[in-house]
């Protein structure tokens, strides 16, 4: 016997396949009662016959219902529950097609975009979800990502497991990264996987503390604040500002930072 929670869960799943609540209700009812006429289903559900007929037509199109006959009677029945697996496979195939076309369409759209490089584009994100959104955007880096951050705080905010998963996905895209960190456990942890993550880490002197960080890639620079209650990320897209950070500020800081002891 299905509970109310079970029915809600089934209905929710059916919605993922484009079925409304009425269609889910008719499917469950027919699965219990077996082949029936439209009139019989409508009567048992106390529902309008035309509404039931329309819902069944949609279920047939999705492969969740089928027509059969008993003598001269036209009967309708719910398909086996594993029919849902076929719908899932169909959705997965559609998603693969979307993914195949996405990069190409994105390039086409980018080719017609004419940004004014003298006017910065500014985006503002809040909270740890904002940090994660920024990190996902760095996966579009065409060459590398330059990072200068208080990683101990940053890794605790976004989660160390999430951050390492991000490193793996970034590495899979052949995006190389230089990172300037203060000495801390997480710095050692990622340095041990430097080759796997395609990263190079340098350390600042002991004793320095701050609550901010900078990521830069392509023509973007992202400035993060870690202050509790005011966790923010400001992204600026500007050729000149990005060039200044990537080719002047970061290299100067990189030269002053020290390699890990085993690299000296």
C-alpha positions as CSV (number, residue, x, y, z in Angstrom):
1,X,0.0,0.0,0.0
2,X,1.4,3.3,-1.0
3,X,1.6,6.0,1.6
4,X,1.0,9.7,1.0
5,X,4.7,10.3,1.0
6,X,5.3,7.5,-1.5
7,X,2.7,9.1,-3.9
8,X,4.3,12.5,-3.5
9,X,7.7,11.0,-4.4
10,X,6.3,9.2,-7.4
11,X,4.4,12.3,-8.6
12,X,7.6,14.4,-8.2
13,X,9.6,11.9,-10.3
14,X,6.9,11.9,-13.0
15,X,7.1,15.7,-13.2
16,X,10.7,15.3,-14.2
17,X,9.5,13.3,-17.2
18,X,7.0,16.0,-18.2
19,X,3.9,14.4,-16.6
20,X,1.5,16.4,-14.5
21,X,-0.1,15.3,-11.3
22,X,-3.3,13.9,-13.0
23,X,-1.2,11.7,-15.4
24,X,0.8,10.3,-12.4
25,X,-2.5,9.6,-10.6
26,X,-4.0,7.8,-13.6
27,X,-0.8,5.7,-14.0
28,X,-0.7,4.6,-10.4
29,X,-4.5,3.9,-10.5
30,X,-4.2,1.8,-13.7
31,X,-1.2,-0.1,-12.4
32,X,-3.3,-1.2,-9.4
33,X,-6.5,-2.0,-11.3
34,X,-5.3,-3.4,-14.6
35,X,-6.7,-2.8,-18.1
36,X,-9.8,-0.6,-18.1
37,X,-11.8,1.6,-20.4
38,X,-11.5,5.4,-20.3
39,X,-15.0,5.5,-18.8
40,X,-14.1,3.1,-16.0
41,X,-11.0,5.0,-15.1
42,X,-12.8,8.3,-15.1
43,X,-15.6,6.8,-13.0
44,X,-13.3,5.3,-10.4
45,X,-11.2,8.5,-10.1
46,X,-14.4,10.7,-10.2
47,X,-12.9,12.7,-13.0
48,X,-14.1,14.1,-16.3
49,X,-13.9,11.6,-19.1
50,X,-12.3,14.1,-21.5
51,X,-9.6,15.0,-19.0
52,X,-8.8,11.3,-18.5
53,X,-8.7,10.6,-22.2
54,X,-6.3,13.6,-22.8
55,X,-4.0,12.5,-19.9
56,X,-3.9,8.9,-21.2
57,X,-3.0,10.1,-24.7
58,X,0.0,11.9,-23.2
59,X,1.0,8.8,-21.2
60,X,0.8,6.7,-24.4
61,X,3.1,9.2,-26.2
62,X,5.6,8.8,-23.4
63,X,5.5,5.0,-23.5
64,X,3.9,4.7,-20.0
65,X,0.5,3.5,-21.3
66,X,-0.6,1.1,-24.0
67,X,-3.8,0.1,-25.7
68,X,-5.1,-3.5,-25.7
69,X,-8.4,-5.2,-26.6
70,X,-10.7,-7.7,-24.9
71,X,-13.2,-8.9,-27.5
72,X,-14.5,-5.6,-29.0
73,X,-13.7,-3.5,-26.0
74,X,-10.8,-1.0,-26.2
75,X,-8.9,-1.2,-23.0
76,X,-6.0,1.0,-21.7
77,X,-3.3,-0.1,-19.3
78,X,-0.3,1.2,-17.5
79,X,3.0,0.0,-18.8
80,X,5.6,-1.7,-16.6
81,X,7.3,0.5,-14.1
82,X,10.7,-0.1,-15.8
83,X,9.3,2.0,-18.7
84,X,10.6,4.9,-16.6
85,X,14.1,3.7,-17.4
86,X,13.5,4.2,-21.1
87,X,12.4,7.8,-20.4
88,X,15.5,8.3,-18.3
89,X,17.7,7.0,-21.2
90,X,15.9,9.3,-23.6
91,X,16.5,12.3,-21.3
92,X,20.2,11.3,-21.0
93,X,20.5,11.1,-24.8
94,X,18.9,14.6,-25.1
95,X,21.3,16.0,-22.5
96,X,24.3,14.5,-24.4
97,X,23.1,16.2,-27.5
98,X,22.8,19.5,-25.6
99,X,26.3,19.1,-24.2
100,X,27.6,18.3,-27.7
101,X,26.2,21.5,-29.1
102,X,26.8,23.8,-26.1
103,X,30.5,24.6,-26.7
104,X,29.9,25.3,-30.4
105,X,26.9,27.5,-29.7
106,X,28.7,29.3,-26.9
107,X,31.6,30.1,-29.4
108,X,29.1,31.3,-32.0
109,X,27.4,33.7,-29.5
110,X,30.8,34.9,-28.2
111,X,31.9,35.7,-31.7
112,X,29.0,38.2,-32.1
113,X,29.5,39.8,-28.7
114,X,31.4,43.1,-28.9
115,X,32.4,44.1,-25.4
116,X,33.8,47.6,-24.8
117,X,37.2,46.7,-23.2
118,X,37.5,50.2,-21.8
119,X,34.4,49.8,-19.7
120,X,34.8,47.1,-17.0
121,X,32.1,44.5,-16.5
122,X,31.5,44.0,-12.8
123,X,29.6,41.2,-11.1
124,X,29.0,40.8,-7.4
125,X,28.4,37.5,-5.6
126,X,27.6,36.9,-1.9
127,X,28.1,33.9,0.4
128,X,29.9,30.6,-0.1
129,X,27.7,29.8,-3.0
130,X,29.0,33.0,-4.6
131,X,32.6,31.7,-4.1
132,X,31.7,28.4,-5.7
133,X,30.0,30.2,-8.7
134,X,33.2,32.2,-9.2
135,X,35.3,29.0,-9.1
136,X,33.1,27.4,-11.7
137,X,33.7,30.4,-14.0
138,X,37.5,29.9,-13.7
139,X,37.0,26.6,-15.5
140,X,36.7,28.7,-18.7
141,X,40.3,29.8,-18.3
142,X,42.1,29.7,-21.7
143,X,45.6,29.5,-20.2
144,X,46.0,29.5,-16.4
145,X,44.6,30.8,-13.1
146,X,46.7,32.9,-10.7
147,X,45.6,32.7,-7.1
148,X,46.7,34.7,-4.0
149,X,44.5,33.9,-1.1
150,X,44.4,33.0,2.6
151,X,43.6,29.4,1.7
152,X,43.1,28.2,5.3
153,X,40.0,30.4,5.6
154,X,38.9,30.0,2.0
155,X,39.0,26.1,2.1
156,X,37.0,26.1,5.3
157,X,34.3,28.3,3.7
158,X,33.8,26.4,0.5
159,X,34.8,23.0,1.9
160,X,38.1,21.2,1.4
161,X,36.5,18.3,-0.4
162,X,34.7,20.6,-2.8
163,X,37.9,22.6,-3.4
164,X,39.9,19.4,-4.2
165,X,37.1,18.2,-6.5
166,X,37.4,21.6,-8.3
167,X,41.1,21.2,-8.6
168,X,40.6,17.8,-10.3
169,X,38.0,19.2,-12.7
170,X,40.3,22.2,-13.5
171,X,43.2,19.9,-14.1
172,X,41.1,17.7,-16.4
173,X,40.7,20.8,-18.6
174,X,44.5,21.3,-18.7
175,X,44.3,24.5,-16.8
176,X,47.6,25.2,-14.9
177,X,47.5,27.2,-11.7
178,X,50.0,29.2,-9.7
179,X,49.0,29.7,-6.0
180,X,50.5,31.9,-3.3
181,X,49.4,30.7,0.1
182,X,50.5,31.3,3.7
183,X,51.9,28.2,5.4
184,X,49.0,25.9,6.5
185,X,47.9,22.3,6.5
186,X,45.7,22.7,3.4
187,X,48.7,24.2,1.4
188,X,50.7,21.0,2.3
189,X,47.8,18.8,1.3
190,X,47.4,20.2,-2.2
191,X,51.1,20.5,-2.7
192,X,51.4,16.8,-2.3
193,X,49.2,16.4,-5.3
194,X,50.7,19.2,-7.3
195,X,51.3,17.1,-10.5
196,X,47.8,15.6,-10.4
197,X,46.2,19.0,-9.9
198,X,48.6,20.8,-12.4
199,X,49.4,23.4,-9.7
200,X,52.5,25.2,-8.4
201,X,52.4,26.5,-4.8
202,X,54.6,29.1,-3.2
203,X,54.5,30.1,0.5
204,X,54.6,33.4,2.3
205,X,56.5,34.0,5.5
206,X,55.0,32.7,8.8
207,X,52.8,35.1,10.8
208,X,50.9,36.9,8.0
209,X,47.1,36.9,8.4
210,X,44.4,38.5,6.3
211,X,40.8,37.9,5.2
212,X,40.7,38.2,1.5
213,X,41.9,36.6,-1.7
214,X,42.3,37.2,-5.5
215,X,41.8,34.9,-8.4
216,X,42.6,36.0,-12.0
217,X,42.1,34.3,-15.4
218,X,41.5,35.5,-18.9
219,X,40.5,39.1,-18.6
220,X,38.9,38.6,-15.2
221,X,40.0,39.4,-11.7
222,X,38.0,38.2,-8.7
223,X,38.4,39.9,-5.3
224,X,37.1,37.9,-2.3
225,X,36.3,39.0,1.3
226,X,36.1,36.4,4.0
227,X,34.8,38.6,6.8
228,X,32.1,36.7,8.7
229,X,28.6,38.0,7.7
230,X,30.1,39.9,4.8
231,X,31.4,37.0,2.5
232,X,31.6,38.6,-0.9
233,X,33.2,38.2,-4.3
234,X,33.6,41.0,-6.8
235,X,34.5,40.0,-10.3
236,X,35.8,42.6,-12.8
237,X,36.3,41.9,-16.5
238,X,38.8,44.4,-17.9
239,X,41.8,43.8,-20.1
240,X,44.0,46.5,-18.5
241,X,43.2,45.6,-14.9
242,X,43.7,41.8,-15.5
243,X,47.0,42.5,-17.4
244,X,48.3,44.6,-14.5
245,X,47.6,41.9,-11.9
246,X,48.7,39.0,-14.0
247,X,51.9,40.5,-15.4
248,X,53.0,43.0,-12.7
249,X,51.5,42.4,-9.3
250,X,51.4,38.6,-9.2
251,X,54.9,38.0,-10.7
252,X,56.4,40.4,-8.1
253,X,54.6,38.6,-5.2
254,X,55.6,35.2,-6.8
255,X,59.2,36.1,-6.8
256,X,59.1,37.1,-3.1
257,X,57.2,33.9,-2.0
258,X,59.2,30.8,-1.3
259,X,59.0,27.3,-2.9
260,X,58.2,24.4,-0.6
261,X,61.4,23.3,1.3
262,X,61.7,20.1,-0.7
263,X,61.9,22.2,-3.9
264,X,64.8,24.4,-2.8
